[in-house]
Amino acid sequence: MSSTATPEKRRTALDALHRSLGATMTDFAGWDMPLRYGSERDEHLAVRTKAGLFDLSHMGEITVTGPDAARLLNYALVGNIASVGVGRARYTMICRADGGILDDLIVYRLTDTEYMVVANASNAQIVLDSLVERAEGFDAVVRDDRDAYALLAVQGPESPGILASLTDADLDGLKYYAGLPGTVAGVPALIARTGYTGEDGFELFVSPGDAEKLWEALTEAGASAGLIPCGLSCRDTLRLEAGMPLYGHELSTSLTPFDAGLGRVVKFEKDGDFVGRTALEAAAERAAAQPPRVLVGLVAEGRRVPRAGYSVVADGQVIGEITSGAPSPTLGKPIAMAYVDAAHSAPGTAGVGVDIRGSHEPYEVVALPFYKRQK
């Protein structure tokens, strides 16, 4: 008798700490991650009104270095990475030759010849393998740095004040989508003003051995400001309210960036060829002529929550599909993102419903995002 062993789930450097806080753990892309510590709604509202602390160590860090690092990334990714200044970051995508999205990424330019690519946990190996393959012929090295970093995020309106009490880094001068090396609570960190919540906030890349010390320092510094630990569940409702796509839901290999309404990330004007260019040029033309389906927001009139995969209907016909849905703590109603036929995509379009177990629940089509913070 042979039994196939299930692969061991990966644990972050903060695993014991999460358990000591009573976190409900869940398997996420092969990692054991905190889903919530207490109430998802309380965690969500803390980020919207005060601050939340997240462990995001499951994200995949890949370092690209060498004289041709910029040229390699311009070839391998759809964005113009060579034009990113040192200390800045860019949201971009890696696509297949047929234009399908392999992953959405954030790329940080650390020095002239060094970049850090941050991939989604579920796609980190695919992204790594693709970059290694695409690096052939370039004077650049692609390094798997997933084990070299723990990633903590402080998100919410109180996060700048909390972080400022622990670092002498110039946070005021740190723009959105920028990153700088500094020290936080005595711990060396890459301090990035990025996030996935729709709020101001920071992501701190540190050595796994320093993660616990930093978590405890942030918890202490944030106590009076109302900071609480937050799990992946509220991160999902926060990004959904902010209209941010999630790979495997709004993004997939069957969609190009143009299908996803994110054609702006594709930079045809950059120097040189890049993987997927020909297919993406065709996709851009198709989208300009007549987008097949459009990503929209839907807000429920009732209380029933739509889930990914549910059909969107109008006049008895299926006109689209839900990609993400959840109760919105900020709006107080169920919300969803969905791809719908262009004819039904305008905000305010009447007669649109979601098929929830056989009953057609009425929904309002709205423009994304559902929530935008006041700056």
DASULHU-V263654 format. One record per pair of residues at least 24 apart in sequence whose C-alpha atoms are under 7 Angstrom apart, sorted by the first residue. I is the first residue (numbers start at 1). GAP is how many residues later the second one is. Records with the same first field share a line. If there is no record, write none. Layout:
BEGIN
I=GAP, GAP
END
This chain:
BEGIN
12=45
13=137, 195, 198
14=197, 198
29=92, 93
31=27
34=197, 198
35=196, 197, 198
36=194, 195, 196, 197
37=192, 193, 194
40=193, 194
41=288
43=185, 187, 191
44=190, 194
46=181
47=108, 109
48=108, 151
49=107, 108
50=106, 107, 108, 175, 176, 177
51=103, 104, 105, 106, 107, 108, 175, 176, 177
52=102, 103, 104, 175, 176, 177, 178
53=100, 101, 102, 174, 175, 176, 177
54=98, 99, 100, 175, 176, 177
55=96, 97, 98
56=95, 96, 97
57=93, 94, 95
58=63
59=59, 60, 61, 62
60=58, 59, 60, 61, 64, 86
61=55, 56, 57, 58, 83, 84, 85
62=54, 55, 56, 66, 80, 81, 82, 83, 84
63=52, 53, 54, 79, 80, 81, 82
64=50, 51, 52, 76, 77, 78, 79
65=48, 49, 50, 75, 76, 77
66=47, 48, 73, 74, 75
67=46, 72, 73
68=70, 71, 72
69=44, 45, 71
72=63, 66
74=200
75=198, 199, 200
76=55, 58, 198, 199
77=197
78=187, 188, 189, 196
79=186, 187, 188
80=187, 190
84=25
85=24
86=24, 25, 26
87=91, 92, 93
88=89, 90, 91
89=88, 89, 90
90=87
92=173
95=180, 181
96=179, 180
97=178, 179, 182
98=178, 181
99=157, 177, 180, 181
100=152, 153, 154, 155, 156
101=150, 151, 152, 154, 155, 156
102=150, 151
103=144
148=59, 60
149=56, 57, 58, 59
150=55, 56, 57, 58, 61
151=52, 53, 54, 55
152=51, 52, 53
153=49, 50, 51
154=47, 48, 49
155=44, 45, 46, 47
156=43, 44, 45
157=42, 43
158=67
159=42
160=41
162=59, 60
185=29, 32
187=27
196=43
197=38, 41, 42, 45
198=40, 41, 44, 174, 175
199=174
237=89, 91
241=87, 128, 129, 130
242=127, 128, 129, 130
243=125, 126, 127
249=74, 75
250=73
258=25, 26, 29
260=35
261=33, 34
291=51
292=49, 50
293=46, 47, 48, 49
294=45, 46, 47, 48, 51
295=42, 43, 44, 45
296=41, 42, 43, 49, 69, 70, 71, 72
297=39, 40, 41, 68, 69, 70, 71
298=37, 38, 39, 65, 66, 67, 68
299=35, 36, 37, 64, 65, 66
300=33, 34, 35, 62, 63, 64
301=61, 62
303=30, 31
304=30
305=29
306=30, 50
310=44, 45, 46
311=43, 44
312=41, 42, 43
313=39, 40, 41, 42
314=37, 38, 39
END
